[in-house]
Amino acid sequence: MICSWILNVIEPRLRSSVAYVKTAAAMWQDLQKWHRVANAPRIYQFKIGIADCKQGGLDVVGFYSKLMSLWSELNNHIKIPYCMCGAAVKIVKMFDEEKAYQFLMGLSDEMYGQIHSQILAQDPLPQLEKMFNIVVQEEQHKNLVTD
């Protein structure tokens, strides 16, 4: 019964690859092999998009949203190993710091160069959400002053 259900819900192109497997567990293992394959070209494309992502004419919220969307798509393709050890926590922290640097690098130097320096001078480096809030406050302040 489970084998029948799996065959009815999977992509039609994949059905023939598991149609003659005898158990649901074996069928599931075969399907996992298909989906565990890293999609290197897609990952590469997202990483290029993130590296090239600049604020340009966007406001800070628009730029941040654009980056968040790219990061979310990338996270769908990169699997962080789950464990209860400290290594996973360190890996996640490393990814979060990388995102914070990417956010700062994509901001307009002309508009936010001084904020860059202030944020980078902080030890420890603030979390991405804190950086975002600081930059949004600066943007709002600049908008008030120029209006």
N, C-alpha and C positions, 0 to 999 in steps of 0.2 A: 504494500500500500504506500509506504514512504517513497519507494523507488518511483512509483507511478506519479506521485505528487511532484517529486523533483523534476522528472522528465517534462511535466506539464508547465512548470514555472520557469525553467531555464531558457536561455537564448536558443532559438531553434537551430542555429549553426552549431551549438555545442552538444545537442542531443545525441548525434551519432557517435560522439566520442565516449559517451557513458552509457549508451543504450543497452549494451550487453554485459555490463558489470552486474555481478550476482547479488551484492548486498548494498544497502543504503550507505553504510559506513564507507565502503570502497568507492562508491559513486561520489560521495562527499569529498573524499581525499583526492580523487581525480580532479574534481571541480576546483578544489583549493589550489592545486598546482597551476591551473589556468590563471587564476586571479592573483596568485602570489608573484607572478612574473612582473618585475619592475618595468614600468613604462618609461624607460630612459629618455626617449625623445620628448615626451610630454613633460617630464620633470625638468629637463634641460630648458624647454620652452618657458616654463614658469619661472625658473631661476633667472633667465635672461630678462623676462618681463619685470621681475622684482629689481634686478640690478639696474635696469634702464628706467625704472619708475621715478619720475620727477614731479614735483608739485606743479610746475608750469603755471598756467592760469587758474588752477583750482584753488579754492580756499583750503584751509588746513583740514577741515572735516571731510571734504571731498577727496583730498589726497590720501588721508588716513583710511578712508573707506575703500579706496582703490587698492591700497596696499593690503588691507585686511582680506579683501576678496582674493587677491593673488596668493596670500599666505594660506588661506583656507583651502584653495584648490590644490596647492602644493602639499598640504598636510593630508589630503585625501590619497596622495600617491606615496607618501613617505610614512613608513610605519616605525614609530618609536617603540622599542621593546619594552614590554611591561615586566616589571619586577619590583620586589619590595626593598631592594637594596638601594643604596645611595647613588649608584651609577645612573639610574633613570632620572632621578631628581637633578643630577648634574647635567645630564644631556638636555633636559627640558630647559634648565636655566641658561645653558649655552645657546640654545635656539632662541630663547627670549631676548638675550643680550644682542644676538645677531639682528633680530627684528628691530630692536631699539636703534642700533647703529644705522640700519637701512632707512629707517624713518628719518633720522637726522640728516643722512646723506642726500635724501631726496628733497628736503626742504630747500626753498629758495635761499641761497647764501645772502643775497642782497637784502632780503626782508628779515632773515632770522639768524644772521651771522653772529650777532652778539649773544643770542639765546643759546646757540650751539656751544659757545665758549663757556657760558654759565653752567649749562647742563653737564658738559664734559668735565668740568672742574669738580663736580660733586663726587665724593667718595663715600659710599659706593655709588655707582651709577644708578640713577632712579629707574624704576620699572617703566616700560613703554607707556602704560596708561598715565603715569605721572608726567612723563615727558609730553605726551599729547595734551594733557590739561595745561601745562605751563605754556606750551606754544599757542594753544587756543586763547588763553588769557592774553598773551602778547598780541595776537592778531586782533582781538576785540579792543585792546587798548589802542593799538595803531589806528583802527577804524574810527574810534571816538575822537582821537586827536586830529585826524585828517578831515573829519566831517565838519 
